[in-house]
Amino acid sequence: MAFALCDFLYTEICVPLNGWSAVADGYRTLGICFNRLSQYDSAMVYYDKALEAVVRMLDFPQIYNESDINNNLSSIYGSMGNLYNIQGKYHEAIEYYQKALSIFEKYDWKESQTIAYNNIGEMYMSMNNYEQAEINFIKLDSLAHITGVSLHIVYAKKQFGHLYLTTKDYEKALQNIEIAYDYYFSHPEEEGENRAVILLDDSMKELRRLAHHLMPESLVRCGLKTSLEVFCRSMPNTRFHYFGEDARIDDKLEILLYRSAHELIYNVLKHARATETNVQLIQETDRISLTVHDNGSGFDAAQQTGGMGLHNIRSRVAVFNGTFSITSAPGKGTEINMEFQLKNG
């Protein structure tokens, strides 16, 4: 009865009103609903119907161009990949993710490619094929840096962390976990609002707990200058500049500067629409300063405080008796500076 009603609604109502594209999307949506209800056979019935509807689109070249048809196809292939994924049929999932990926590549839909590479890499991880997983995560990371989408960049780092922890390459795991952890430390709301991109399974939550305890170690080993330099190299359109004495300072102040730089750079990636970010660290005998400047959209610093993230940084700077300033204007980018006095000896 349910199948007959669904077919009637989409063929008798959607077709006359919106055409076969709407029918394909409607059948795919029904497939997703059955998938979420764990009714996998029913889900596949509707994914097949969605594919049949796409074939019908070919009969109307005056209405649907090739891009429209392939857009529908890629969405259906991705949903079919997810269906096989949830059933543990990883080879079949990869087959359909690859079909979607070939369409994304044809039209240079880079953000969609990053999601496909992520999904394929996860399938290979589930199959313990770590070599192929790494290949796909490298492609994910490369494209994420090209698009500049901060969530995709962080997701790549998180996947690398999972991979290298599994293969017991703890140094690489730690390097990648740090970047992912710092992003979530600065943007805790992302875990609740971006479920399509950020789905933390139990193992990745464990990675974050591990990172919480291990994260300062790289700072202890390498120092502030090297740690920030490495991080900036991993971020798109970000350059690091250092002037002064490369000497160690109070470890709590190092952590504050390190975390603040991470948070400010992620804010630029997420909000500023900048094409260039410059991070400058100046260290002298009696003072140290950090400046992050971008050429993005800016804001009216006289009217806006910059949000909770900047408020938290300002508060932490005050604890160390430092100074904190924001220079910004709409369309003219933003410069944020903090400075601290150092105790000699």
C-alpha positions as a LaTeX table, in Angstrom:
\begin{tabular}{lrrr}
\hline
Residue & $x$ (\AA) & $y$ (\AA) & $z$ (\AA) \\
\hline
Met1 & 0.00 & 0.00 & 0.00 \\
Ala2 & 2.77 & 2.43 & 0.95 \\
Phe3 & 4.67 & 1.73 & $-2.27$ \\
Ala4 & 1.55 & 2.27 & $-4.40$ \\
Leu5 & 0.74 & 5.55 & $-2.66$ \\
Cys6 & 4.29 & 6.85 & $-3.09$ \\
Asp7 & 4.28 & 5.92 & $-6.77$ \\
Phe8 & 0.94 & 7.66 & $-7.28$ \\
Leu9 & 2.11 & 10.86 & $-5.58$ \\
Tyr10 & 5.30 & 11.14 & $-7.60$ \\
Thr11 & 4.06 & 10.03 & $-11.00$ \\
Glu12 & 0.63 & 11.71 & $-10.90$ \\
Ile13 & 1.51 & 14.88 & $-9.02$ \\
Cys14 & 5.25 & 15.58 & $-9.28$ \\
Val15 & 5.55 & 14.73 & $-12.98$ \\
Pro16 & 2.87 & 17.16 & $-14.20$ \\
Leu17 & 3.95 & 19.92 & $-11.83$ \\
Asn18 & 7.73 & 19.72 & $-11.71$ \\
Gly19 & 8.92 & 17.11 & $-14.19$ \\
Trp20 & 11.16 & 14.08 & $-14.00$ \\
Ser21 & 13.90 & 15.87 & $-12.10$ \\
Ala22 & 11.51 & 16.34 & $-9.20$ \\
Val23 & 10.42 & 12.71 & $-9.48$ \\
Ala24 & 14.05 & 11.53 & $-9.30$ \\
Asp25 & 14.74 & 13.72 & $-6.29$ \\
Gly26 & 11.53 & 12.59 & $-4.62$ \\
Tyr27 & 12.27 & 8.90 & $-5.08$ \\
Arg28 & 15.82 & 9.45 & $-3.79$ \\
Thr29 & 14.44 & 11.22 & $-0.71$ \\
Leu30 & 12.11 & 8.30 & $-0.07$ \\
Gly31 & 15.08 & 5.96 & $-0.41$ \\
Ile32 & 16.97 & 7.98 & 2.21 \\
Cys33 & 13.98 & 7.75 & 4.56 \\
Phe34 & 13.79 & 3.96 & 4.20 \\
Asn35 & 17.56 & 3.77 & 4.67 \\
Arg36 & 17.28 & 5.63 & 7.97 \\
Leu37 & 14.54 & 3.23 & 9.02 \\
Ser38 & 16.95 & 0.35 & 8.27 \\
Gln39 & 14.58 & $-0.90$ & 5.54 \\
Tyr40 & 17.39 & $-1.36$ & 3.07 \\
Asp41 & 15.53 & $-3.36$ & 0.41 \\
Ser42 & 12.83 & $-0.69$ & 0.24 \\
Ala43 & 15.48 & 2.01 & 0.06 \\
Met44 & 17.08 & 0.31 & $-2.95$ \\
Val45 & 13.67 & 0.02 & $-4.66$ \\
Tyr46 & 13.32 & 3.78 & $-4.56$ \\
Tyr47 & 16.91 & 4.49 & $-5.55$ \\
Asp48 & 16.30 & 2.30 & $-8.63$ \\
Lys49 & 13.12 & 4.25 & $-9.35$ \\
Ala50 & 15.11 & 7.47 & $-9.03$ \\
Leu51 & 17.56 & 6.17 & $-11.65$ \\
Glu52 & 14.64 & 5.29 & $-13.93$ \\
Ala53 & 13.33 & 8.83 & $-13.57$ \\
Val54 & 16.74 & 10.21 & $-14.58$ \\
Val55 & 16.60 & 8.05 & $-17.73$ \\
Arg56 & 13.25 & 9.67 & $-18.52$ \\
Met57 & 14.92 & 13.09 & $-18.31$ \\
Leu58 & 16.94 & 12.11 & $-21.39$ \\
Asp59 & 13.69 & 12.23 & $-23.38$ \\
Phe60 & 13.42 & 15.97 & $-22.80$ \\
Pro61 & 16.70 & 17.58 & $-23.94$ \\
Gln62 & 14.89 & 20.88 & $-24.39$ \\
Ile63 & 14.23 & 20.93 & $-20.62$ \\
Tyr64 & 17.16 & 19.11 & $-19.03$ \\
Asn65 & 20.77 & 19.68 & $-20.02$ \\
Glu66 & 23.59 & 17.22 & $-19.41$ \\
Ser67 & 24.65 & 18.94 & $-16.20$ \\
Asp68 & 21.12 & 18.68 & $-14.74$ \\
Ile69 & 21.01 & 14.96 & $-15.51$ \\
Asn70 & 24.47 & 14.27 & $-14.08$ \\
Asn71 & 23.69 & 16.29 & $-10.96$ \\
Asn72 & 20.74 & 14.00 & $-10.29$ \\
Leu73 & 22.80 & 10.92 & $-11.08$ \\
Ser74 & 25.65 & 11.87 & $-8.74$ \\
Ser75 & 23.20 & 12.46 & $-5.87$ \\
Ile76 & 21.60 & 9.06 & $-6.40$ \\
Tyr77 & 24.97 & 7.30 & $-6.68$ \\
Gly78 & 26.10 & 8.94 & $-3.44$ \\
Ser79 & 22.94 & 7.82 & $-1.66$ \\
Met80 & 23.39 & 4.26 & $-2.97$ \\
Gly81 & 26.97 & 4.32 & $-1.74$ \\
Asn82 & 25.72 & 5.35 & 1.70 \\
Leu83 & 23.19 & 2.51 & 1.65 \\
Tyr84 & 25.88 & $-0.08$ & 0.97 \\
Asn85 & 28.18 & 1.61 & 3.48 \\
Ile86 & 25.73 & 1.30 & 6.36 \\
Gln87 & 25.26 & $-2.40$ & 5.54 \\
Gly88 & 29.00 & $-3.03$ & 5.63 \\
Lys89 & 29.14 & $-3.77$ & 1.89 \\
Tyr90 & 32.26 & $-1.71$ & 1.38 \\
His91 & 33.22 & $-2.84$ & $-2.13$ \\
Glu92 & 29.76 & $-1.93$ & $-3.43$ \\
Ala93 & 29.85 & 1.38 & $-1.56$ \\
Ile94 & 33.18 & 2.27 & $-3.17$ \\
Glu95 & 31.76 & 1.41 & $-6.60$ \\
Tyr96 & 28.94 & 3.93 & $-6.26$ \\
Tyr97 & 31.07 & 6.60 & $-4.56$ \\
Gln98 & 33.46 & 6.26 & $-7.52$ \\
Lys99 & 30.58 & 6.70 & $-9.96$ \\
Ala100 & 29.58 & 9.92 & $-8.18$ \\
Leu101 & 33.22 & 11.04 & $-8.06$ \\
Ser102 & 33.64 & 10.65 & $-11.82$ \\
Ile103 & 30.77 & 13.10 & $-12.33$ \\
Phe104 & 32.18 & 15.53 & $-9.77$ \\
Glu105 & 35.53 & 15.43 & $-11.57$ \\
Lys106 & 33.92 & 15.93 & $-14.98$ \\
Tyr107 & 32.34 & 19.20 & $-13.85$ \\
Asp108 & 35.16 & 20.20 & $-11.49$ \\
Trp109 & 32.83 & 20.23 & $-8.47$ \\
Lys110 & 35.71 & 20.31 & $-6.01$ \\
Glu111 & 33.78 & 20.46 & $-2.73$ \\
Ser112 & 31.76 & 17.41 & $-3.78$ \\
Gln113 & 35.00 & 15.66 & $-4.72$ \\
Thr114 & 36.35 & 16.19 & $-1.20$ \\
Ile115 & 33.30 & 14.46 & 0.28 \\
Ala116 & 33.66 & 11.55 & $-2.17$ \\
Tyr117 & 37.36 & 11.08 & $-1.38$ \\
Asn118 & 36.54 & 11.17 & 2.31 \\
Asn119 & 33.86 & 8.49 & 1.93 \\
Ile120 & 36.05 & 6.27 & $-0.23$ \\
Gly121 & 38.95 & 6.62 & 2.21 \\
Glu122 & 36.67 & 5.61 & 5.08 \\
Met123 & 35.60 & 2.50 & 3.18 \\
Tyr124 & 39.21 & 1.47 & 2.70 \\
Met125 & 39.85 & 2.10 & 6.40 \\
Ser126 & 36.95 & $-0.24$ & 7.22 \\
Met127 & 38.53 & $-2.84$ & 4.93 \\
Asn128 & 41.94 & $-2.38$ & 6.63 \\
Asn129 & 43.40 & $-1.23$ & 3.31 \\
Tyr130 & 45.39 & 1.59 & 4.83 \\
Glu131 & 47.45 & 2.31 & 1.73 \\
Gln132 & 44.37 & 3.12 & $-0.36$ \\
Ala133 & 42.81 & 4.99 & 2.57 \\
Glu134 & 45.87 & 7.24 & 2.77 \\
Ile135 & 45.81 & 7.88 & $-1.00$ \\
Asn136 & 42.21 & 9.07 & $-0.80$ \\
Phe137 & 42.76 & 11.15 & 2.33 \\
Ile138 & 45.73 & 12.86 & 0.64 \\
Lys139 & 43.43 & 13.78 & $-2.28$ \\
Leu140 & 40.83 & 15.00 & 0.21 \\
Asp141 & 43.42 & 17.16 & 1.98 \\
Ser142 & 44.77 & 18.59 & $-1.28$ \\
Leu143 & 41.35 & 19.59 & $-2.59$ \\
Ala144 & 40.28 & 20.97 & 0.79 \\
His145 & 43.25 & 23.34 & 0.71 \\
Ile146 & 42.38 & 24.39 & $-2.84$ \\
Thr147 & 38.77 & 25.20 & $-1.92$ \\
Gly148 & 39.75 & 26.71 & 1.43 \\
Val149 & 36.75 & 25.15 & 3.20 \\
Ser150 & 37.95 & 24.99 & 6.79 \\
Leu151 & 35.65 & 22.12 & 7.79 \\
His152 & 36.98 & 19.96 & 4.97 \\
Ile153 & 40.59 & 20.79 & 5.88 \\
Val154 & 39.96 & 19.82 & 9.49 \\
Tyr155 & 38.10 & 16.68 & 8.47 \\
Ala156 & 41.11 & 15.60 & 6.42 \\
Lys157 & 43.37 & 16.12 & 9.42 \\
Lys158 & 41.01 & 14.13 & 11.59 \\
Gln159 & 40.98 & 11.27 & 9.10 \\
Phe160 & 44.78 & 11.29 & 8.95 \\
Gly161 & 44.82 & 11.19 & 12.74 \\
His162 & 42.56 & 8.15 & 12.75 \\
Leu163 & 44.61 & 6.43 & 10.04 \\
Tyr164 & 48.02 & 7.04 & 11.60 \\
Leu165 & 46.84 & 6.12 & 15.07 \\
Thr166 & 45.54 & 2.83 & 13.66 \\
Thr167 & 48.83 & 2.15 & 11.87 \\
Lys168 & 50.75 & 3.20 & 15.01 \\
Asp169 & 52.51 & 6.13 & 13.32 \\
Tyr170 & 52.01 & 8.18 & 16.46 \\
Glu171 & 54.09 & 11.19 & 15.43 \\
Lys172 & 51.98 & 11.80 & 12.31 \\
Ala173 & 48.81 & 11.00 & 14.24 \\
Leu174 & 49.63 & 13.62 & 16.84 \\
Gln175 & 50.44 & 16.29 & 14.27 \\
Asn176 & 47.07 & 15.86 & 12.58 \\
Ile177 & 45.05 & 15.39 & 15.76 \\
Glu178 & 46.38 & 18.70 & 17.08 \\
Ile179 & 45.00 & 20.63 & 14.12 \\
Ala180 & 41.58 & 18.95 & 14.32 \\
Tyr181 & 41.45 & 19.36 & 18.08 \\
Asp182 & 42.31 & 23.05 & 17.92 \\
Tyr183 & 39.54 & 23.70 & 15.43 \\
Tyr184 & 36.93 & 22.06 & 17.63 \\
Phe185 & 38.40 & 23.77 & 20.69 \\
Ser186 & 37.70 & 27.08 & 18.92 \\
His187 & 34.39 & 26.05 & 17.31 \\
Pro188 & 32.56 & 23.65 & 19.64 \\
Glu189 & 29.26 & 24.44 & 17.92 \\
Glu190 & 30.42 & 22.74 & 14.72 \\
Glu191 & 29.90 & 19.27 & 16.14 \\
Gly192 & 26.19 & 19.91 & 16.60 \\
Glu193 & 25.37 & 21.92 & 13.49 \\
Asn194 & 27.27 & 20.30 & 10.64 \\
Arg195 & 26.29 & 16.66 & 10.93 \\
Ala196 & 26.68 & 16.07 & 7.19 \\
Val197 & 30.39 & 16.84 & 7.40 \\
Ile198 & 31.29 & 16.21 & 11.03 \\
Leu199 & 30.18 & 12.79 & 12.27 \\
Leu200 & 32.42 & 11.89 & 15.15 \\
Asp201 & 32.37 & 8.18 & 15.77 \\
Asp202 & 33.54 & 6.73 & 19.05 \\
Ser203 & 37.09 & 6.20 & 17.83 \\
Met204 & 37.44 & 9.84 & 16.78 \\
Lys205 & 36.07 & 11.03 & 20.10 \\
Glu206 & 38.79 & 8.95 & 21.65 \\
Leu207 & 41.32 & 10.68 & 19.42 \\
Arg208 & 40.15 & 14.03 & 20.71 \\
Arg209 & 40.52 & 12.84 & 24.30 \\
Leu210 & 44.01 & 11.61 & 23.46 \\
Ala211 & 44.83 & 14.91 & 21.79 \\
His212 & 43.69 & 16.81 & 24.89 \\
His213 & 46.38 & 15.09 & 26.93 \\
Leu214 & 49.12 & 14.92 & 24.31 \\
Met215 & 48.69 & 18.19 & 22.49 \\
Pro216 & 51.18 & 20.30 & 24.49 \\
Glu217 & 53.94 & 17.78 & 23.78 \\
Ser218 & 54.71 & 19.09 & 20.28 \\
Leu219 & 54.90 & 22.58 & 21.70 \\
Val220 & 57.26 & 21.32 & 24.41 \\
Arg221 & 59.45 & 19.55 & 21.85 \\
Cys222 & 59.51 & 22.15 & 19.08 \\
Gly223 & 58.75 & 25.49 & 20.68 \\
Leu224 & 56.31 & 28.19 & 19.67 \\
Lys225 & 58.09 & 29.42 & 16.54 \\
Thr226 & 58.40 & 26.00 & 14.89 \\
Ser227 & 54.92 & 24.84 & 15.93 \\
Leu228 & 53.26 & 27.94 & 14.46 \\
Glu229 & 55.39 & 27.78 & 11.32 \\
Val230 & 54.36 & 24.18 & 10.66 \\
Phe231 & 50.70 & 24.95 & 11.34 \\
Cys232 & 50.65 & 27.98 & 9.02 \\
Arg233 & 52.19 & 25.91 & 6.22 \\
Ser234 & 49.27 & 23.51 & 6.52 \\
Met235 & 46.67 & 26.27 & 6.12 \\
Pro236 & 45.64 & 27.72 & 2.73 \\
Asn237 & 46.91 & 31.18 & 1.77 \\
Thr238 & 48.62 & 31.62 & 5.14 \\
Arg239 & 52.17 & 32.89 & 5.62 \\
Phe240 & 54.21 & 32.95 & 8.80 \\
His241 & 56.76 & 35.64 & 9.66 \\
Tyr242 & 59.10 & 35.56 & 12.63 \\
Phe243 & 61.38 & 38.27 & 13.97 \\
Gly244 & 63.60 & 38.30 & 17.02 \\
Glu245 & 65.06 & 35.80 & 19.45 \\
Asp246 & 64.00 & 32.17 & 19.24 \\
Ala247 & 64.00 & 31.55 & 22.99 \\
Arg248 & 61.58 & 29.58 & 25.14 \\
Ile249 & 59.09 & 31.46 & 27.31 \\
Asp250 & 56.63 & 30.50 & 30.03 \\
Asp251 & 54.85 & 27.33 & 28.85 \\
Lys252 & 51.37 & 28.63 & 29.72 \\
Leu253 & 51.99 & 31.77 & 27.65 \\
Glu254 & 53.28 & 29.64 & 24.77 \\
Ile255 & 50.06 & 27.60 & 24.85 \\
Leu256 & 47.94 & 30.77 & 24.91 \\
Leu257 & 49.73 & 32.20 & 21.87 \\
Tyr258 & 49.64 & 28.87 & 20.08 \\
Arg259 & 45.90 & 28.36 & 20.64 \\
Ser260 & 45.06 & 31.97 & 19.88 \\
Ala261 & 46.86 & 31.83 & 16.53 \\
His262 & 44.98 & 28.65 & 15.60 \\
Glu263 & 41.62 & 30.15 & 16.54 \\
Leu264 & 42.26 & 33.42 & 14.69 \\
Ile265 & 43.36 & 31.62 & 11.51 \\
Tyr266 & 40.29 & 29.37 & 11.57 \\
Asn267 & 38.10 & 32.45 & 12.06 \\
Val268 & 39.64 & 33.93 & 8.91 \\
Leu269 & 38.98 & 30.73 & 6.94 \\
Lys270 & 35.42 & 30.50 & 8.15 \\
His271 & 34.25 & 34.12 & 8.06 \\
Ala272 & 36.59 & 36.54 & 6.32 \\
Arg273 & 36.57 & 35.36 & 2.68 \\
Ala274 & 40.24 & 36.35 & 2.57 \\
Thr275 & 42.76 & 35.46 & $-0.12$ \\
Glu276 & 45.78 & 36.08 & 2.11 \\
Thr277 & 46.53 & 35.76 & 5.80 \\
Asn278 & 49.78 & 36.83 & 7.45 \\
Val279 & 50.79 & 35.64 & 10.90 \\
Gln280 & 53.62 & 37.55 & 12.56 \\
Leu281 & 55.40 & 36.60 & 15.76 \\
Ile282 & 57.91 & 39.09 & 17.22 \\
Gln283 & 59.97 & 38.07 & 20.21 \\
Glu284 & 62.38 & 40.36 & 22.03 \\
Thr285 & 64.12 & 40.07 & 25.37 \\
Asp286 & 61.34 & 41.77 & 27.30 \\
Arg287 & 58.23 & 41.33 & 25.14 \\
Ile288 & 56.47 & 39.06 & 22.63 \\
Ser289 & 53.66 & 39.92 & 20.23 \\
Leu290 & 51.41 & 37.99 & 17.86 \\
Thr291 & 49.63 & 39.63 & 14.93 \\
Val292 & 47.20 & 37.99 & 12.52 \\
His293 & 46.25 & 40.08 & 9.49 \\
Asp294 & 43.92 & 39.17 & 6.63 \\
Asn295 & 42.69 & 40.95 & 3.50 \\
Gly296 & 39.13 & 39.69 & 3.88 \\
Ser297 & 35.73 & 41.28 & 4.30 \\
Gly298 & 36.44 & 42.95 & 7.62 \\
Phe299 & 33.82 & 44.44 & 9.96 \\
Asp300 & 33.07 & 47.62 & 11.87 \\
Ala301 & 35.27 & 47.17 & 14.92 \\
Ala302 & 33.58 & 50.12 & 16.62 \\
Gln303 & 30.18 & 48.40 & 16.43 \\
Gln304 & 31.09 & 44.70 & 16.68 \\
Thr305 & 33.30 & 42.87 & 19.13 \\
Gly306 & 33.95 & 40.00 & 16.71 \\
Gly307 & 31.91 & 37.34 & 18.49 \\
Met308 & 32.41 & 34.96 & 21.40 \\
Gly309 & 35.67 & 33.53 & 20.02 \\
Leu310 & 37.46 & 36.88 & 20.10 \\
His311 & 35.90 & 37.67 & 23.45 \\
Asn312 & 37.38 & 34.47 & 24.87 \\
Ile313 & 40.82 & 35.29 & 23.45 \\
Arg314 & 40.63 & 38.81 & 24.88 \\
Ser315 & 39.77 & 37.37 & 28.29 \\
Arg316 & 42.67 & 34.92 & 28.22 \\
Val317 & 45.07 & 37.68 & 27.18 \\
Ala318 & 43.90 & 39.78 & 30.14 \\
Val319 & 44.78 & 36.96 & 32.54 \\
Phe320 & 48.42 & 37.36 & 31.44 \\
Asn321 & 48.20 & 41.17 & 31.70 \\
Gly322 & 48.64 & 41.45 & 27.95 \\
Thr323 & 47.24 & 44.00 & 25.52 \\
Phe324 & 44.73 & 43.08 & 22.81 \\
Ser325 & 43.63 & 45.20 & 19.85 \\
Ile326 & 41.45 & 44.82 & 16.77 \\
Thr327 & 41.76 & 47.00 & 13.68 \\
Ser328 & 39.10 & 46.36 & 11.04 \\
Ala329 & 36.69 & 48.04 & 8.66 \\
Pro330 & 34.16 & 46.66 & 6.15 \\
Gly331 & 35.96 & 45.61 & 2.98 \\
Lys332 & 39.41 & 46.38 & 4.39 \\
Gly333 & 40.37 & 43.22 & 6.20 \\
Thr334 & 41.19 & 42.71 & 9.85 \\
Glu335 & 44.32 & 42.91 & 11.99 \\
Ile336 & 44.38 & 41.47 & 15.49 \\
Asn337 & 47.34 & 42.01 & 17.77 \\
Met338 & 48.24 & 40.82 & 21.24 \\
Glu339 & 51.38 & 41.69 & 23.19 \\
Phe340 & 52.86 & 40.50 & 26.47 \\
Gln341 & 55.71 & 41.64 & 28.65 \\
Leu342 & 58.32 & 38.97 & 29.42 \\
Lys343 & 60.16 & 38.51 & 32.65 \\
Asn344 & 63.92 & 38.67 & 32.14 \\
Gly345 & 65.86 & 35.68 & 33.30 \\
\hline
\end{tabular}
